[in-house]
């Protein structure tokens, strides 16, 4: 997986956009503007796809692969956390026993609110 930014070069989705952001605290962060991206083990959305959270629409602008070792505090801020360490602790709390491996690749889905 490499950084890819168009749907034609992306592999098939492994899940649906409805499952992209489901944790209530994360939904609140998206709605308040604190969270503008989510990282998942699979690809959940295509570029241009619309995510609906509690009646608010968000468009997926970028979808690309990234290793956990590439994460910076700026990436953590996209996720609604101050630091990579805070983000890591949160992820590991959802997935007990999961190792945090720098070489593990995840799919980044960046989104923004749809303006009326």
C-alpha positions, 0 to 999 in steps of 0.5 A: 500500500502506498499513498494513493489519492484517487479511487481508480488506484485504490483497492476495493473497500473492505467495509462501508462508510456507515462504519467509518466513525461509530464510537460515540466520543469520536462522533462528537469530536467530528460534529464539533470539528475536533476530528477531521480524519480517521484511521482504520485497518481497512478501507471504508470509503471512497473519495467523494463519498458522503458520511452522515452523522446525526443528520450532518454530512461530511465528504471524504476528501482523501483516502491513503495508506500510512504506517503507524510509525509515520504518525505525528502529533499533527496526525493525532490532532486530525484524530482529535487528540493532542499527541500520538501517545494519547491517540495510541492509548485510545486505540489500544483501549478499544483493542485490548491485546493489539500490538502497536507496530510501527510498520503496521499500515492503516487506511487514512480517511480525511473528511470535511463538513459538507457546506450547504 
